[in-house]
Amino acid sequence: MSEKNLKIGIIGAGIQGVCNALFLQKKGFQVTLFDREEPGSAASYGNAGHFSPYASVPLNRPDVIADVPSMLISSRGPLALKWNYVPKMIPWFARFILNCREEKMMHTAKNMHQILDQSLPAFDELFKSILGCEYFSLFTV
């Protein structure tokens, strides 16, 4: 089977999933989007399809560890856990903490920046090619 005959499945029909699917289709791949909701109705609905190429610093930063207890205790905090599930999550927590080291954070941020730096030009190129598409009108201001 040649590379172009590969069938690619993308989970999530938000702005990222749709853009990746369109780019892959333009390159000749067969792409199927999988989402339990309508395109753009989940994460992309809440952020209005916003791209954030400036957000290259990962969540797992050294300062986050000190903030976790208050995030869990606050009723308005960003974290909520099912406490009976915590023992099963210990391996994930351990990996997260190991990746909160300064050198890991900087490595991830550098790599994310290289990818995200190309996102806005790619976004512009993509939407110039589909001007007039109904989905395009959902994301214009």
C-alpha positions in Angstrom: 0.0 0.0 0.0 1.5 3.4 -1.0 1.7 6.1 1.6 -1.0 8.2 -0.2 -3.5 5.3 0.0 -3.3 5.3 3.8 -6.6 6.0 5.5 -6.1 8.4 8.3 -8.6 8.9 11.2 -8.5 12.1 13.3 -10.3 12.2 16.6 -11.9 15.6 17.2 -13.7 17.8 14.7 -12.6 21.1 16.3 -10.5 23.7 14.6 -7.3 21.6 15.0 -8.9 18.4 13.8 -10.6 20.0 10.8 -7.4 21.9 9.8 -5.3 18.8 10.0 -7.9 16.8 8.0 -8.0 19.5 5.3 -4.2 19.7 5.0 -3.9 15.9 4.7 -6.7 15.8 2.1 -4.9 18.5 0.1 -1.8 16.2 0.1 -3.9 13.3 -1.2 -4.7 11.3 1.9 -8.1 9.8 2.7 -9.2 11.3 6.0 -12.1 10.6 8.3 -13.0 12.9 11.3 -14.4 11.2 14.4 -16.4 13.3 16.9 -19.4 12.6 19.0 -20.6 16.2 18.5 -21.0 18.5 15.5 -17.8 20.0 14.1 -16.6 23.0 16.2 -19.0 22.4 19.1 -16.7 21.1 21.8 -13.3 22.7 22.7 -13.4 24.9 19.6 -16.8 26.2 20.6 -15.5 27.4 24.0 -12.4 29.1 22.5 -14.2 30.2 19.3 -11.7 28.2 17.2 -8.9 30.3 18.5 -5.3 29.3 17.6 -2.7 30.2 20.2 0.7 30.0 18.6 2.1 32.0 21.6 1.2 29.3 24.0 4.3 27.2 23.7 5.1 26.9 27.5 3.7 23.6 28.6 1.4 23.2 31.6 3.9 21.0 33.4 6.1 23.8 34.7 8.1 23.8 37.9 5.8 26.3 39.5 2.7 24.2 38.9 3.6 21.6 41.6 3.3 24.2 44.4 -0.1 25.4 43.0 -1.7 22.0 42.8 -3.0 21.8 46.4 -4.8 25.1 46.2 -6.2 24.2 42.8 -7.7 21.0 44.3 -9.1 22.6 47.4 -10.7 25.6 45.8 -14.3 25.0 44.7 -13.6 27.3 41.8 -10.2 25.7 41.1 -9.2 24.3 37.7 -8.7 20.8 39.0 -11.2 18.2 40.2 -10.4 14.6 41.0 -12.5 11.6 41.8 -10.5 10.7 44.9 -11.2 6.9 44.6 -9.4 7.0 41.2 -6.3 8.7 42.5 -4.4 5.4 43.2 -4.8 4.4 39.5 -3.4 7.8 38.5 -0.2 7.6 40.5 1.9 6.5 37.5 0.6 9.5 35.5 1.2 11.9 38.4 4.8 10.6 38.7 5.4 11.2 34.9 3.8 14.7 35.1 6.0 15.6 38.1 9.2 14.4 36.4 8.3 16.5 33.3 7.9 19.6 35.5 11.7 20.0 35.8 13.1 23.1 34.2 15.1 21.4 31.5 12.1 19.3 30.4 9.9 22.3 30.3 12.4 24.3 28.2 12.8 21.3 25.8 9.1 21.0 25.4 8.6 24.7 25.0 11.2 25.0 22.3 9.7 22.1 20.3 6.2 23.4 20.7 7.3 26.9 19.6 8.8 25.5 16.4 5.5 23.8 15.6 3.2 26.6 16.7 5.3 29.3 14.9 4.1 27.8 11.6 0.4 27.5 12.7 -0.9 31.0 11.7 0.7 31.1 8.2 -0.6 27.5 7.7 -4.1 28.6 9.0 -4.1 31.6 6.5 -3.1 29.4 3.6 -5.7 26.8 4.4 -8.6 29.3 4.6 -7.6 31.2 1.5 -8.0 27.8 -0.3 -11.5 27.2 1.0 -12.9 30.8 0.8 -16.6 30.6 0.5 -16.9 27.4 2.5 -19.8 27.4 5.0 -17.5 26.2 7.8 -15.1 29.1 7.1 -17.9 31.6 7.8 -18.2 30.2 11.3 -14.7 31.3 12.3 -14.6 34.8 10.7 -15.1 37.9 12.8 
